[in-house]
């Protein structure tokens, strides 16, 4: 099975540098709609058997735009399991302000999750987040499907995908965070071992730019 993980398009709070988390949402930016449409064209020929999304609006809106561009009729299923990291008191806060107040913890959240103290912020732990999403992925094992599209969020998907690949908590952010409207592909035969096919890919946008130059 191939698993296609997509982070939602860029939002107003992404632009403002705010934490959104599992209990907050902000609208997709106009330019994000264009990027998602391009990604939808890029994925339009893949025969997805299932499409799953976080039940948060920014992910649902992204998923629906991808479906609208697809060549086949696809049905979206939403689940709380794919929500963003519940960041407790950090949600809706400016990231720069939190970095000034909690420099070590914000560095840990961005670079070394083994040192992130979730209880300090009444947030989900690294274990809770990674297992919430990985348990959902592994629940797909007994379905007779080949390709699955999964739309979620930056912090939770970055940690969960790296967890599925076997990385420790200290290394979950070593490759950086997933970008908005990026696609990451994993492949598995037994749902115990996962292989990375593509990480944080936005090459479809470069192809669009090259086409414009040539034309």
C-alpha positions as CSV (number, residue, x, y, z in Angstrom):
1,X,0.0,0.0,0.0
2,X,1.1,3.5,-0.7
3,X,0.1,6.3,1.7
4,X,0.0,9.8,0.4
5,X,0.2,12.4,3.3
6,X,-0.7,16.0,2.5
7,X,-0.3,18.9,4.8
8,X,-3.2,21.4,4.4
9,X,-2.7,24.6,2.5
10,X,-1.3,27.7,4.1
11,X,-3.6,29.6,6.3
12,X,-3.9,33.2,7.7
13,X,-2.4,32.1,11.0
14,X,0.4,30.3,9.3
15,X,1.2,33.6,7.6
16,X,0.9,35.5,10.9
17,X,3.1,32.9,12.7
18,X,0.5,31.6,15.2
19,X,0.1,28.2,16.7
20,X,-3.2,26.7,15.5
21,X,-3.3,23.3,17.1
22,X,-6.2,20.9,17.4
23,X,-8.8,23.4,18.7
24,X,-8.3,26.4,16.4
25,X,-8.6,27.1,12.7
26,X,-8.1,30.0,10.3
27,X,-9.0,30.3,6.6
28,X,-6.8,29.1,3.8
29,X,-5.1,32.0,2.0
30,X,-6.0,32.8,-1.6
31,X,-2.6,31.7,-2.9
32,X,-3.0,28.5,-1.0
33,X,-6.0,27.6,-3.1
34,X,-3.9,27.9,-6.2
35,X,-1.2,25.6,-4.8
36,X,-3.7,23.0,-3.7
37,X,-5.4,23.1,-7.1
38,X,-1.9,22.4,-8.7
39,X,-1.3,19.6,-6.2
40,X,-4.8,18.2,-7.1
41,X,-3.8,18.2,-10.8
42,X,-0.5,16.5,-9.9
43,X,-2.4,13.7,-8.0
44,X,-5.4,13.5,-10.4
45,X,-4.4,10.3,-12.2
46,X,-3.6,8.3,-9.0
47,X,-6.3,5.7,-8.3
48,X,-7.0,6.5,-4.6
49,X,-9.1,3.8,-2.9
50,X,-9.7,6.0,0.1
51,X,-9.4,9.7,1.1
52,X,-9.2,10.6,4.8
53,X,-8.8,14.0,6.4
54,X,-8.6,15.6,9.8
55,X,-12.0,16.9,10.8
56,X,-10.6,20.5,11.1
57,X,-11.8,23.0,8.5
58,X,-8.4,23.9,7.0
59,X,-7.8,20.2,6.3
60,X,-11.3,19.5,5.0
61,X,-11.1,22.5,2.7
62,X,-7.8,21.3,1.3
63,X,-9.1,17.7,0.9
64,X,-12.2,18.9,-1.0
65,X,-10.1,21.0,-3.4
66,X,-7.9,18.0,-4.1
67,X,-11.0,15.8,-4.7
68,X,-12.5,18.4,-7.0
69,X,-9.4,18.2,-9.2
70,X,-9.4,14.4,-9.4
71,X,-10.3,12.4,-12.4
72,X,-12.3,9.9,-10.4
73,X,-15.3,10.3,-8.0
74,X,-13.8,10.2,-4.5
75,X,-15.5,10.3,-1.1
76,X,-14.0,12.1,1.8
77,X,-14.0,10.6,5.2
78,X,-13.0,12.7,8.2
79,X,-11.6,11.7,11.6
80,X,-10.4,13.3,14.8
81,X,-7.4,10.9,14.7
82,X,-5.8,13.1,12.1
83,X,-6.2,16.4,13.9
84,X,-3.3,18.7,14.6
85,X,-1.3,18.5,17.8
86,X,-3.3,19.6,20.8
87,X,-1.0,22.4,22.0
88,X,-3.0,23.5,25.0
89,X,-2.2,27.0,26.1
90,X,0.0,27.6,23.1
91,X,-2.9,27.6,20.6
92,X,-3.6,31.0,19.0
93,X,-0.4,32.4,20.4
94,X,2.2,34.2,18.3
95,X,5.2,31.8,17.8
96,X,7.7,34.6,18.2
97,X,6.2,35.6,21.6
98,X,6.3,32.0,22.8
99,X,9.9,31.7,21.6
100,X,10.8,34.8,23.7
101,X,9.1,33.4,26.8
102,X,10.0,29.7,26.5
103,X,13.1,29.6,24.3
104,X,14.3,26.1,25.3
105,X,10.9,24.5,25.0
106,X,10.1,26.2,21.6
107,X,13.5,25.0,20.4
108,X,12.7,21.5,21.6
109,X,9.4,21.6,19.8
110,X,11.1,22.6,16.5
111,X,14.2,20.5,16.8
112,X,14.2,17.8,19.5
113,X,10.8,16.5,20.6
114,X,12.5,14.2,23.2
115,X,13.0,17.4,25.2
116,X,9.6,18.9,24.7
117,X,7.7,19.1,28.0
118,X,4.0,18.9,26.9
119,X,2.6,19.0,30.4
120,X,4.1,22.5,30.8
121,X,1.6,23.7,28.2
122,X,-1.2,21.3,28.9
123,X,-0.5,19.8,25.5
124,X,-0.6,16.3,24.0
125,X,2.6,14.4,24.6
126,X,4.8,13.2,21.7
127,X,3.7,9.6,22.5
128,X,0.0,10.6,22.3
129,X,0.3,12.4,19.0
130,X,2.5,9.9,17.2
131,X,0.4,6.9,18.3
132,X,-2.9,8.6,17.6
133,X,-2.0,8.9,13.9
134,X,0.1,5.8,13.5
135,X,-2.7,3.7,15.1
136,X,-5.1,5.2,12.6
137,X,-2.8,4.3,9.7
138,X,-2.3,0.8,10.9
139,X,-6.0,0.3,11.2
140,X,-6.1,0.4,7.4
141,X,-4.1,-2.9,7.2
142,X,-7.0,-5.3,6.6
143,X,-8.6,-3.2,3.9
144,X,-8.1,-4.4,0.3
145,X,-6.8,-1.0,-0.9
146,X,-3.6,0.1,-2.7
147,X,-3.5,3.9,-2.5
148,X,-4.7,6.1,0.3
149,X,-4.7,9.9,0.4
150,X,-4.4,11.4,4.0
151,X,-4.8,15.1,4.6
152,X,-3.6,16.5,7.9
153,X,-1.4,19.0,9.7
154,X,2.2,20.1,9.9
155,X,3.3,19.3,13.4
156,X,1.3,16.1,14.0
157,X,2.0,14.6,10.5
158,X,5.7,15.4,10.6
159,X,6.1,13.6,13.9
160,X,3.8,10.7,13.0
161,X,5.3,10.0,9.6
162,X,8.8,10.0,11.1
163,X,7.6,7.7,13.9
164,X,6.2,5.3,11.3
165,X,9.6,5.2,9.7
166,X,11.1,4.1,13.0
167,X,12.8,7.3,14.2
168,X,13.1,8.1,17.9
169,X,11.5,11.1,19.5
170,X,14.8,13.0,19.4
171,X,14.9,12.6,15.6
172,X,11.3,13.3,14.6
173,X,12.1,16.8,13.5
174,X,15.6,16.2,12.1
175,X,14.4,16.5,8.5
176,X,12.4,19.7,9.3
177,X,8.7,20.1,9.3
178,X,6.3,19.3,6.4
179,X,5.5,22.4,4.3
180,X,2.0,23.5,3.5
181,X,0.5,21.7,0.5
182,X,3.4,19.2,0.4
183,X,3.0,15.5,-0.3
184,X,4.9,12.8,1.5
185,X,4.6,9.2,0.4
186,X,5.2,6.0,2.4
187,X,5.0,2.4,1.2
188,X,4.3,-0.7,3.3
189,X,3.5,-4.3,2.8
190,X,3.0,-5.4,6.4
191,X,2.2,-2.2,8.3
192,X,5.1,-2.9,10.6
193,X,7.8,-1.5,8.3
194,X,7.4,1.6,6.2
195,X,9.6,2.8,3.5
196,X,9.9,6.5,2.5
197,X,9.2,7.1,-1.2
198,X,8.9,10.9,-1.2
199,X,9.4,13.5,1.6
200,X,7.9,17.0,1.7
201,X,7.5,17.2,-2.1
202,X,6.4,20.4,-3.7
203,X,8.1,19.8,-7.1
204,X,4.7,20.2,-8.8
205,X,5.0,23.9,-8.3
206,X,8.4,24.1,-9.9
207,X,6.9,22.2,-12.9
208,X,4.2,24.8,-13.1
209,X,6.8,27.6,-13.2
210,X,8.8,25.9,-15.8
211,X,5.8,25.4,-18.0
212,X,4.9,29.1,-17.7
213,X,8.5,30.1,-18.8
214,X,8.5,27.7,-21.8
215,X,5.0,28.7,-22.9
